[in-house]
Structures are given as C-alpha cells and as structure tokens.
Amino acid sequence: MNRIDSHQHFWIFDPVRDSWIDDSMKKIQKDFLPEDLLPLLTENNFAGCVAVQASQSEEETEFLLDLASKNDFIKGVVGWVDLRAENISERLSHFSQFEKLKGFRHVVQGEPDDFMFGTAFRNGIAALKEFNFTYDILIFHRQLPAAIDLVKSFPDQDFVIDHIAKPDIKSGEIESWKKNIEEISKLENVKCKISGMVTEADWNNWKPSDLKPYLDVIFENFTADKLMFGSDWPVCNVASDYKELVKTLEDYMSQFSIEDQNKIWSENAKSFYKLKD
C-alpha cells in the first residue's frame, strides 16, 4: 500500500520564531528534517508525504520547496503567503512555477475568531483558484462557524480542515463541535484530515477509546471519500509516536473495506493535492 502522510512539518528550530513550541513541548525543541522522517515513513509503509508550513513567512515556503526539490518522497508542499497582501495575485503567480507547491495555509487558530471574514483575507482566498492552489483550514473548534461561512462563500475553492478542527478531546466536550462538523461536512468542496488528535487529548494519558467518539463523528459525516490521514509529525511526538498513531488508526479502520482504507491512507490525498508518484 503506497500510503501518503498528508500532513507533517520540518523545521530548523529557532526559539524566537518557533516560540509556540514552549517548554511543555521540550521533546520537539530541536531540528526535524527529511532524514528524520524517512525511516518512519518506510517503516510504516508510506510512499511519501505532504510538508506543511509551520511558520508564517515566504522564507518558510522556500525552505520547504528546497527540501522537496532534494527529496523525492516529499510529494507536495503547503506553504504560506500573505493572503491579505494587495499583490497577492503576483505572489501566487510567482509560486505557481513550483510543481510541488500545492496550496497554502494560515495559522488562523492564532487569529481573532472573525479573521476569516476579513475582506483582505477573502480577496486572497478568491485568488487561489486561478492558480489551482488548495487551502488548509487550521482552526480551533470554536472557529468552525466562520469556516463554514468561508467554505460556502467560495464553492469552487478546494478546502481541507486540518486536525478535525481541534475539538477539546481532553475535556471530552463534543456536542458543539459535532454540530458544526455535521454542517460543514455537507459542503462538497471541503475535506478533512485525520490528524492532530492526540495533541488535543491528554498528552500523557490518552488512549484510543478517547479518540473514538471523535473519529466516529468525522467518519459518519465526511465518509471515507473525504478523509485523509496526516501524522502532524513531529508535533505528535509530544503525545505519541509515529507508529502508535498509525496503529491507532489501523485498528479503528479495520471495520472498513480495503477500498475505503486505501482512500484514506493514500487516494484522497493524492487526488486533493494532485500528487505525482
């Protein structure tokens, strides 16, 4: 099975730039590069990955594109560009020359809850379609209503929700998140990544049964046609390891057909990001 990890990160750790990696996350206060990930992919039957931005600069995009140019297993890059810039079309035109650059992301979870209603931001979203770029939605669950409005407002734009919109798994709160997931999943132009769950759970004490109610919701609503696996490596290391993450999802998906499993492990990511073998 040629699996694709649809969501992971690389960085050369910088304590100022990467201040979000605080002392509670000491395990990942170091460099993580392709040579660190490749053995994990190989061990777990992955053919490749999609590298996603972790800091908000064009330098980050260029860094990931450089790594992708030197490592065939990095099949795609989700970079960052200032979507609110007046010259956004010019910047997207520039980046469209890079075949492995598939889309963009902004760390909206760190912005005010009305950020996605901003005119400048929406101008940037509107510009993506011309260049066939995707957009990764990174939010906390309370920002789902704004994401619903965004996805509805751009029906021709391809969106994917990162980390199942970060429900509060640690507390077990599920109802408001579930209601919004039910609504957003009905929209044809949005998919969802099965990623980032363990870091929303109790890092030191989570167990698969803690994740199951949330997995049930996203599988019931998005279905196998609109879900893709993402490890969120190396961030996941604060609460798990790569093999444990994969095993947890393998066990959960054992109830599904091989065809549906293949969609989630590889086909949906390949299709969404237009990845090449």
N, C-alpha and C positions, 0 to 999 in steps of 0.2 A: 504494500500500500504506500503510494507516494504522498505522504501527508505534508500539509503546509501549515506552519505556525503563522497565523495571520497577524500576530501582534507581539513584538518584542522590541527591546531597546539596546542601544550601545552608547557608551559614554567613556570619556576620559575624565575621571571625577575631578570636579572643581568645587570646593566647599562654598564659594561665593555664588557662582552661577547655579549650583545644584543645592541651594540651601533648603529645598523641600526634603532632601534626604537628611533628616535631623538625627540626633543621637539615638533615637528609638529604632533607627534603621541602620545601625552601625555595620551590619552584615553587608550592606551594599555601598558603603562609603569607600569605594575603590573602583578601579577601571574594569569595564566589561566590554570585551571586543570579540570580533568574529571567531578568533581561535579558542575563546572560552565557550562559545555556544555550539560550535560544530560537533564536538564529541557528544553533546547532549542530544542534538538532532539525530545524529547517526544511531545512537543507542536506542532511540525511541521511534525509529522508522520514519523520520521526516526527511523529505527531499529538499526542503527549502523553507524560507521564512520571509516575512514582511517586516522591515525595520521601520519603527515609528518614532517620530520626533519626541524628545523629552525636554528640550529647552526651546525657547521661542526666539529664534533668530534665523536669518538666511544662512548664517555660518553653519548652523546645525544641519540644515538641509544639504548643504555642500559636503559636510562631513559624512553624512550617511550615504550620499551618492558616490563619494570617493570609495567608501568601504564596499559598496555594492559593485563598483566597477572592478574591484580586485578580488571579489568573492562570488563565484557563480551561484552559490546556494542562497544568497540574498536576492530573491526574485523580484522584490519590489520595495519601494520606499514611500512612506507617508511623511512628508516634510512639513515645514512651517513657512508661511509667507504672511506678511501683514495684509490680511484680507480687508482691512479698513483703509488701506493706502489709496490715495487718489490715482496713482499709477498702477493699480492692481492688474489691469489687462496687460500692461507692458511687462510686469514681473512674471505673470503666468506665461506669456509668450516666450520669455527667456527660458523659463523652466521646462517648457514643452519640448525642448530639444533633447531632454534626457529620457531615454526609453524606459528606464526603471523607475522613474518618478511617477507614481500612480495617483497620488492625491495629497491632501493637506489636512492638518488638524490644528486647532487652537485649544489651549487649556482653559476651556470655558468654566470648568469646575472652580477655578480660581477667580472668576469674574462675578460681578453682581448678577442677581438672578434674572434681570431684564436685559442682559448683554445681547442675547440673540435677536432682540427686537430692534437693535440699533440700525439706523439707516446705512451707515458706512459698512458695517459688517455684512448686511444683506446685499449691498452692492457687490461685495467681494464674492459672496456665495453665488450670486447671479452670473458672475464672470467665469465660474469654474466650468460650466457646461460646454462652452465654446471650445475648450481645450481637453475635454473628456476627462477631467480630474474628478475623483471622488472626494467625499468629505467625511471624516471620522468625528462623531459627536462624543466629546468627553465631558460628562456632566455628573453631578450628584443627582440622586433620585428626585429631590425637590425641584430640580430644573426641568423635569420631564414635560410639564405643560408648555413651557417655552419651546422645547424641542419639537413637540407635536405641532405647534404653530409653524415653526420653521419648515419642517418636512412637508406640511400641507401647502405652504406658500411657494415651494419650488418642486412641483410634481415631476419635473423632468430631470432633477438632480439626483444622483445616486448617493445615499447616505448609509452609514453603518454606525450603530451605537456601540461604543466601547464599554467593556466591563459591566454589561447588562444594566447600565445606568446607575451603578453603585448603590444598591439598596443597603439598608443598615442590617446586614446579616448578623452582626454581633449581638444586637438587641433582640433580633427576631421580628422586628417590625416588618410587615409585608403588605398590608392592605392598600395603602395609598399608592405605593409603587406598583402593585399588581394592577390596580385600576388603570393607571396611566400606560402600563405595558400593554394591556389589553387594547387600549385605544390606538397607540402608536403602531402596534404590530399590524393593524388592518391596512395601513398605508403601503402601497405597492413598492414605493421607491426607497424603503429602508430595511436594512438587515441588522443583525445583532451578533456581536462577538461574545462567545462563552469565554470570558477572560476576567481577570481581576477580582474573582470572587473571594479567594482565600484572604486577601488583604482587607476585605470588608468584614471578615469574620474575626473571631478571637484568635489572634495570631498563634498563640501558644497552645490552645486547647481545642481548636476546631476539629470536627470530624465530618465525614461525608454526609451523615444524616442532617447536619446543619445546613448544608447546601441544597439538599434535595427539594425542599419546598420551592426554592427559587428556580432551580432547574426545571421543575415541573411546570411552573408558570411560563417560562420562556419557550420550552418545547411545545407546550399546548398552544401557545399563541403565535410564535414565529414559525413553528414547524421546522422539520429538517431542511426544507427548501431555502430557509432564510437565516440559518445559523452557521457560524464558523468558529473553529477553535483558535484561541490565542493564549499563549502561556503568560504573557506580561512579564517574561523573564527580562532582567534579573530582579525586578521589583518583587516578584512572587517569592523570592528567597527569604524574605523576612518572615514568611509564614509557612513555607513548604519547600519542596524542591521540584525540579522538572519532572522527574519520574513519578513522584507521588501525584502531581497534578494530572498527568496523562492517565495514570492508573485509575484515579477517581472518576474521570470522565469515561474511560473504557468500561468500567464497572456499571456506571449509570446507563450507558448506551447499549449494553448487552441485550436489552429488551427490544432494540430496534433492528430492522433489516440491515443487511450488509450494504445495500444500496443507499439507505439513509445515512448510515455511518460514513460511507465514502463521501457523501455530500458535505457533511460537517467537518470531516478531517481534511478534505482537500478540494473537492469540486467547487464548492461555493466561493471559497477564497480565490481560486483560480479565475472563476468567472467574474466576480465582482471587481477584482483588481486587474483583470486581463493579463494574468501572469503567463510567461512563456516557460516551457520546460528547459 
